[in-house]
């Protein structure tokens, strides 16, 4: 596959360590990984690694279905933009013009600026509800109007405008559900069928469906979620279809990315007009375009989206100028870390125009510096106890934060700063090693 996975951190003057994929999957308790790579605007290869369920015999293959989670938002945005191209929607019209079965409640924030589709697609509408909690099988599942008004059995707050639209980026899964209702109300179609007609079928995304739970057509070959210890998690229901309802594969996600890039370049596309695709890949409310997130510019411009649900992580990345990219899907809570390492490795092997590990200065910590932080630290946080253990490792120190699923090698970058090689997160030494600071949280030594 690749020449060995790479840490997101490179130490100046030292050879970067490489890790076999199987070793990292075991380290992060991720039973299965599915990868597809694009080079020169074509899918170069797609492979599965590991198993669909820990302890099982079914192997992950390129057609194994995973939940796309928040990547759903970018695919939904594509359907919205198709309707814009057809003249059935406009990006800068008050979205209440299109809503028939429910309206965005007016308040002091909407007095001068309105919620529009452009703002919803770029997370600039000022709406709330960042993410979703999902539902257990057998639980009552809310309708979309119940979700929007936060009434039982919905388990999230009402979707409301809490900042002046158009003034700031505010990631909002809630806003995407308003977008979903607009699509349904304007077309009169069920959302699942609408997405099939507007996006999935035209692109030949045969292994993809929008559904609140794993659809029957994909049930025979899908990946099971796993927690941070690699233990399977029971299926959950995600009724927020536009924001979180896509089941898909890496190859299908890249079919989408390739087509969007082709449309932007004025080439043959199954989906969007060139000007619309160009707007999609132009920053609207930084760092968001119209659906995807954007980084870099010119040759280094890349677009994509990440997705996370309980026990799953995924990401799609695409460089439209060079026709390079990848999509990766995993079925473990530790998948986010392994995805980063896979992407860095693919980027190095295929010569991507950007996506290199961060280089940090070398600092040779002596034995006394290492020893002064070894031990256990803990503090109460949000009704839980966060514990950090620091032990000696082959190359320096091992940092473990069980609550966050972290177990990483760490090195000093200065006498009072540690960096985790797996994630790039930093720990600060407080009071000569009597405490460590993790973000805003100070953890005293026990």
VMD Tcl script that draws the C-alpha trace (Angstrom):
set ca {
  {0.00 0.00 0.00}
  {2.27 2.77 1.25}
  {5.81 2.93 2.53}
  {4.76 3.11 6.17}
  {2.49 5.41 8.09}
  {3.88 8.71 9.32}
  {3.31 10.63 12.51}
  {1.77 14.12 12.14}
  {4.90 15.38 13.89}
  {8.44 15.38 12.50}
  {11.40 16.23 14.75}
  {13.96 18.49 13.08}
  {17.22 16.74 12.28}
  {15.88 13.25 13.00}
  {14.61 10.59 10.63}
  {10.86 10.32 10.77}
  {9.59 7.05 12.13}
  {7.38 4.82 9.98}
  {4.73 2.43 11.23}
  {3.14 -0.63 9.60}
  {-0.61 -0.16 9.09}
  {-1.48 -3.36 10.99}
  {0.54 -2.16 13.98}
  {-1.28 1.19 14.07}
  {-4.68 -0.45 13.69}
  {-3.88 -2.58 16.72}
  {-2.53 0.41 18.65}
  {-5.68 2.46 18.09}
  {-8.04 -0.53 18.44}
  {-9.42 -0.03 14.91}
  {-10.50 -3.40 13.47}
  {-11.10 -2.22 9.91}
  {-9.91 0.44 7.46}
  {-11.03 1.13 3.89}
  {-8.93 3.36 1.62}
  {-9.24 4.68 -1.92}
  {-6.65 6.88 -3.65}
  {-6.99 9.19 -6.65}
  {-4.02 10.13 -8.83}
  {-4.27 12.08 -12.06}
  {-8.01 12.50 -11.65}
  {-8.69 8.75 -11.61}
  {-9.10 6.23 -8.82}
  {-5.69 4.55 -8.68}
  {-6.61 1.86 -6.19}
  {-9.03 0.92 -3.44}
  {-8.44 -1.65 -0.70}
  {-9.83 -2.83 2.58}
  {-7.78 -3.84 5.60}
  {-8.80 -5.77 8.69}
  {-12.28 -6.98 9.55}
  {-15.78 -5.54 9.70}
  {-16.26 -6.70 13.32}
  {-13.60 -7.42 15.94}
  {-13.17 -11.16 16.37}
  {-15.07 -11.87 13.16}
  {-13.90 -13.33 9.88}
  {-15.54 -10.96 7.39}
  {-12.87 -8.83 5.76}
  {-13.23 -5.17 4.92}
  {-13.33 -4.74 1.14}
  {-13.60 -1.66 -1.10}
  {-17.41 -2.12 -1.14}
  {-17.86 -2.43 2.63}
  {-20.37 0.22 3.73}
  {-19.41 2.75 6.42}
  {-21.39 5.74 7.70}
  {-20.13 8.93 6.12}
  {-21.37 10.85 9.18}
  {-20.77 14.58 8.64}
  {-19.47 14.02 5.12}
  {-23.22 13.74 4.45}
  {-23.34 17.55 4.66}
  {-21.12 18.02 1.61}
  {-23.12 15.52 -0.44}
  {-26.38 17.16 0.62}
  {-24.97 20.56 -0.40}
  {-24.36 19.12 -3.87}
  {-28.06 18.29 -4.23}
  {-28.97 21.80 -3.09}
  {-26.67 23.31 -5.69}
  {-28.17 21.14 -8.41}
  {-31.55 22.67 -7.59}
  {-29.91 26.12 -7.70}
  {-28.65 25.31 -11.20}
  {-32.19 24.27 -12.16}
  {-33.56 27.60 -10.92}
  {-35.69 26.01 -8.20}
  {-33.64 27.49 -5.37}
  {-31.53 30.64 -4.92}
  {-28.59 30.86 -2.55}
  {-29.29 34.36 -1.21}
  {-33.06 34.24 -0.73}
  {-34.56 34.05 2.77}
  {-34.88 30.28 3.32}
  {-38.35 30.79 4.82}
  {-39.46 31.52 1.25}
  {-38.93 27.82 0.49}
  {-40.09 26.34 3.80}
  {-43.75 25.32 3.87}
  {-44.13 22.78 6.67}
  {-42.03 24.75 9.21}
  {-40.44 28.19 9.39}
  {-37.21 29.48 10.93}
  {-38.47 31.45 13.95}
  {-37.69 35.14 13.66}
  {-35.90 36.82 16.55}
  {-33.55 39.73 17.28}
  {-30.73 38.05 15.30}
  {-32.78 37.78 12.09}
  {-34.14 41.35 12.23}
  {-31.55 42.70 9.80}
  {-30.03 39.58 8.24}
  {-31.84 36.42 7.14}
  {-31.02 32.75 7.07}
  {-30.20 31.81 3.47}
  {-29.04 28.62 1.79}
  {-25.61 30.14 1.15}
  {-25.24 30.74 4.87}
  {-26.60 27.33 5.83}
  {-24.22 25.52 3.46}
  {-21.21 27.45 4.80}
  {-22.16 27.34 8.50}
  {-22.65 31.09 8.56}
  {-26.38 31.23 9.33}
  {-25.95 31.65 13.09}
  {-27.87 28.46 13.85}
  {-27.22 26.20 16.81}
  {-26.85 22.44 17.52}
  {-23.33 21.48 16.59}
  {-23.80 17.69 16.47}
  {-26.28 14.87 17.10}
  {-26.69 12.26 19.83}
  {-28.32 9.43 17.79}
  {-30.91 6.95 19.08}
  {-30.83 3.32 20.18}
  {-32.57 0.69 18.10}
  {-36.13 0.40 19.37}
  {-36.27 3.98 20.65}
  {-38.92 6.34 19.34}
  {-37.36 8.35 16.52}
  {-38.35 11.99 15.90}
  {-39.63 13.42 12.66}
  {-37.78 16.29 11.03}
  {-40.23 18.92 12.40}
  {-39.76 17.44 15.89}
  {-35.99 17.67 15.47}
  {-36.23 21.28 14.33}
  {-38.39 22.24 17.31}
  {-36.56 20.02 19.82}
  {-39.74 18.29 21.02}
  {-39.87 14.66 22.20}
  {-38.70 12.21 21.19}
  {-35.97 14.53 19.83}
  {-32.93 14.53 22.15}
  {-31.40 17.84 21.05}
  {-32.27 21.50 21.50}
  {-34.62 23.33 19.14}
  {-32.87 24.61 16.00}
  {-32.79 28.35 16.40}
  {-30.76 31.34 15.20}
  {-28.39 32.40 17.99}
  {-26.12 34.85 16.13}
  {-26.64 37.37 13.36}
  {-26.61 35.43 10.06}
  {-23.62 36.13 7.86}
  {-21.34 37.46 10.59}
  {-19.30 34.43 11.68}
  {-18.56 30.76 11.11}
  {-20.57 28.62 13.51}
  {-20.56 24.90 12.70}
  {-24.16 23.76 12.80}
  {-25.61 20.37 12.01}
  {-28.90 21.99 12.92}
  {-28.63 24.38 10.01}
  {-28.17 21.48 7.60}
  {-31.46 20.01 8.79}
  {-33.15 23.29 7.83}
  {-31.53 22.80 4.41}
  {-32.99 19.29 4.26}
  {-36.50 20.57 4.91}
  {-36.10 23.18 2.19}
  {-35.17 20.46 -0.29}
  {-38.13 18.33 0.71}
  {-40.65 21.18 0.72}
  {-39.59 22.54 -2.67}
  {-39.48 19.18 -4.49}
  {-42.16 17.27 -2.59}
  {-39.85 14.24 -2.59}
  {-38.64 12.09 0.28}
  {-35.07 13.03 1.10}
  {-33.62 9.56 0.50}
  {-35.14 9.37 -3.00}
  {-34.16 12.96 -3.76}
  {-30.49 12.32 -2.95}
  {-30.54 9.16 -5.03}
  {-31.93 11.06 -8.02}
  {-29.81 14.20 -7.77}
  {-26.40 12.87 -6.68}
  {-25.92 9.17 -6.00}
  {-27.38 7.68 -9.18}
  {-25.86 10.19 -11.63}
  {-22.39 9.48 -10.21}
  {-22.79 5.71 -10.10}
  {-22.42 5.69 -6.30}
  {-23.89 2.18 -6.18}
  {-22.71 1.41 -2.67}
  {-24.18 4.59 -1.16}
  {-27.54 5.37 0.43}
  {-29.04 7.98 2.72}
  {-30.86 6.26 5.58}
  {-31.48 6.73 9.30}
  {-30.01 3.30 9.94}
  {-28.09 0.82 7.83}
  {-30.30 0.19 4.79}
  {-31.27 -3.41 3.89}
  {-29.44 -3.20 0.56}
  {-26.13 -2.68 2.40}
  {-26.78 -4.73 5.52}
  {-25.01 -7.85 4.33}
  {-21.64 -6.17 4.07}
  {-21.09 -3.24 6.41}
  {-18.67 -2.20 9.13}
  {-19.57 -2.39 12.82}
  {-18.69 0.50 15.14}
  {-16.13 -0.09 17.93}
  {-15.24 1.87 21.06}
  {-11.77 2.96 22.15}
  {-11.00 -0.52 23.45}
  {-12.04 -2.20 20.21}
  {-15.34 -3.50 21.62}
  {-18.29 -3.53 19.17}
  {-20.98 -0.88 19.66}
  {-24.63 -1.61 18.94}
  {-26.17 -0.03 15.84}
  {-27.59 3.46 16.32}
  {-30.26 5.40 14.46}
  {-29.45 8.79 12.89}
  {-32.68 10.44 11.70}
  {-30.89 13.71 10.79}
  {-30.38 12.50 7.23}
  {-28.91 15.56 5.52}
  {-26.34 16.13 8.25}
  {-25.52 12.56 9.23}
  {-27.37 9.95 7.16}
  {-25.02 8.81 4.38}
  {-23.76 5.21 4.15}
  {-20.99 4.96 1.60}
  {-17.51 3.79 0.59}
  {-14.22 5.62 -0.07}
  {-14.47 4.94 -3.82}
  {-17.95 6.44 -4.00}
  {-16.80 9.53 -2.09}
  {-13.98 10.02 -4.57}
  {-16.41 9.70 -7.49}
  {-18.15 12.72 -5.98}
  {-14.90 14.68 -5.47}
  {-13.64 13.94 -8.99}
  {-16.90 15.17 -10.54}
  {-16.97 18.39 -8.50}
  {-13.37 19.16 -9.52}
  {-14.19 18.41 -13.18}
  {-17.19 20.75 -13.09}
  {-15.06 23.51 -11.57}
  {-12.55 23.09 -14.41}
  {-15.29 23.36 -17.03}
  {-15.03 19.68 -17.97}
  {-17.80 17.14 -18.33}
  {-19.78 16.77 -15.09}
  {-22.83 14.78 -14.06}
  {-23.81 17.32 -11.43}
  {-23.01 21.03 -11.48}
  {-22.42 23.92 -13.82}
  {-18.83 25.28 -13.78}
  {-19.75 28.54 -12.02}
  {-21.68 26.69 -9.35}
  {-18.88 24.20 -8.71}
  {-16.43 27.11 -8.56}
  {-18.60 28.82 -5.93}
  {-18.81 25.55 -4.01}
  {-15.01 25.50 -3.80}
  {-14.67 29.19 -2.90}
  {-14.50 30.27 0.73}
  {-17.85 31.68 1.85}
  {-17.49 31.74 5.63}
  {-13.93 30.63 6.36}
  {-12.98 27.83 6.30}
  {-16.14 26.61 4.57}
  {-17.17 26.69 0.95}
  {-20.68 25.68 -0.05}
  {-20.61 22.33 1.73}
  {-16.94 21.23 1.72}
  {-14.19 22.70 3.87}
  {-11.31 24.38 2.06}
  {-7.58 24.71 2.76}
  {-4.75 26.29 0.79}
  {-4.97 28.12 -2.51}
  {-3.81 27.72 -6.08}
  {-2.09 24.38 -6.53}
  {-2.31 23.64 -2.80}
  {-6.09 24.14 -2.67}
  {-7.82 21.09 -1.29}
  {-11.42 20.45 -0.40}
  {-13.11 17.75 1.63}
  {-14.88 16.89 4.83}
  {-14.47 14.75 7.92}
  {-17.08 12.54 9.53}
  {-17.33 11.15 13.06}
  {-19.95 9.14 14.91}
  {-19.70 6.81 17.89}
  {-17.15 4.20 16.82}
  {-16.58 5.51 13.28}
  {-14.29 8.09 11.66}
  {-13.88 9.02 7.99}
  {-12.38 11.71 5.77}
  {-12.22 12.67 2.11}
  {-9.49 15.00 0.75}
  {-9.07 16.20 -2.84}
  {-6.65 18.56 -4.63}
  {-8.56 19.79 -7.72}
  {-5.54 21.34 -9.47}
  {-3.47 18.14 -9.45}
  {-6.32 15.60 -9.45}
  {-4.99 13.87 -6.33}
  {-6.69 12.80 -3.17}
  {-7.91 10.02 -0.94}
  {-10.87 8.87 1.11}
  {-10.48 6.79 4.25}
  {-13.14 5.17 6.44}
  {-12.61 3.36 9.75}
  {-14.75 1.47 12.26}
  {-13.04 2.40 15.53}
  {-13.11 5.29 17.98}
  {-9.37 5.73 17.39}
  {-9.86 6.08 13.66}
  {-9.23 9.81 13.53}
  {-5.59 9.38 14.50}
  {-4.90 6.57 12.06}
  {-6.57 8.53 9.24}
  {-4.10 11.38 9.75}
  {-1.14 9.01 9.58}
  {-2.49 7.33 6.44}
  {-3.03 10.70 4.74}
  {0.50 11.87 5.53}
  {1.88 8.63 4.12}
  {-0.18 8.82 0.91}
  {0.77 12.49 0.49}
  {4.47 11.64 0.68}
  {4.24 8.67 -1.67}
  {2.19 10.44 -4.36}
  {3.82 13.86 -4.05}
  {0.75 15.82 -3.05}
  {1.22 19.59 -3.35}
  {0.52 19.95 0.38}
  {-0.17 17.83 3.46}
  {3.14 17.38 5.23}
  {3.79 16.62 8.90}
  {4.53 19.55 11.20}
  {8.24 19.88 11.97}
  {9.14 20.73 15.56}
  {12.54 21.70 16.94}
  {14.63 18.99 18.56}
  {15.16 19.17 22.30}
  {17.37 16.63 24.01}
  {15.76 16.14 27.40}
  {18.07 14.73 30.03}
  {17.07 11.95 32.41}
  {16.11 14.42 35.14}
  {13.76 16.28 32.80}
  {12.07 13.04 31.80}
  {11.84 11.68 35.31}
  {10.24 14.77 36.83}
  {6.99 14.27 34.90}
  {6.60 10.50 35.25}
  {3.53 9.60 37.28}
  {-0.26 9.84 37.30}
  {-2.28 13.05 37.11}
  {-6.01 13.52 37.45}
  {-8.73 16.11 37.88}
  {-12.55 16.24 37.80}
  {-13.99 17.49 34.54}
  {-17.62 17.75 33.42}
  {-18.79 15.09 35.86}
  {-15.94 12.73 35.00}
  {-12.36 12.18 36.10}
  {-9.66 12.83 33.54}
  {-6.50 10.82 34.22}
  {-3.15 11.14 32.50}
  {-0.36 8.64 33.07}
  {3.23 9.37 32.04}
  {5.67 6.47 31.78}
  {9.09 5.89 30.22}
  {9.15 4.55 26.67}
  {11.79 3.45 24.21}
  {12.10 6.87 22.60}
  {11.22 9.06 25.56}
  {7.81 9.08 27.25}
  {4.41 7.43 26.81}
  {1.34 9.55 27.53}
  {-1.99 7.80 28.16}
  {-5.35 9.53 28.55}
  {-7.86 6.62 28.70}
  {-10.95 8.84 28.73}
  {-9.90 10.36 25.39}
  {-8.57 7.12 23.91}
  {-5.01 8.50 23.79}
  {-1.84 6.45 24.18}
  {1.02 8.20 22.46}
  {4.75 8.63 22.42}
  {5.72 12.11 23.56}
  {8.86 14.24 23.38}
  {9.91 17.50 24.97}
  {10.08 20.47 22.62}
  {11.33 22.67 25.45}
  {11.99 22.07 29.11}
  {8.33 22.67 29.97}
  {6.43 21.54 26.87}
  {5.63 18.05 25.65}
  {4.13 17.17 22.27}
  {2.26 13.94 21.54}
  {3.66 12.39 18.37}
  {0.40 10.63 17.50}
  {-1.77 13.73 17.50}
  {0.40 16.85 17.78}
  {-1.39 17.85 20.99}
  {0.72 19.58 23.62}
  {1.06 19.24 27.36}
  {2.58 21.96 29.51}
  {4.55 21.19 32.65}
  {3.22 23.21 35.58}
  {4.93 23.83 38.93}
  {8.09 21.92 38.10}
  {6.22 18.73 37.22}
  {3.63 18.80 40.01}
  {0.91 19.22 37.40}
  {0.34 19.01 33.67}
  {-1.87 21.26 31.58}
  {-3.98 19.70 28.83}
  {-5.75 22.50 26.95}
  {-7.61 24.51 29.59}
  {-7.47 21.66 32.11}
  {-4.77 21.58 34.82}
  {-4.21 18.09 36.23}
  {-2.26 17.84 39.51}
  {-0.02 14.86 40.18}
  {-1.66 12.28 42.40}
}
mol new
graphics top color blue
foreach p $ca { graphics top sphere $p radius 0.5 }
foreach p [lrange $ca 0 end-1] q [lrange $ca 1 end] { graphics top cylinder $p $q radius 0.2 }
display resetview
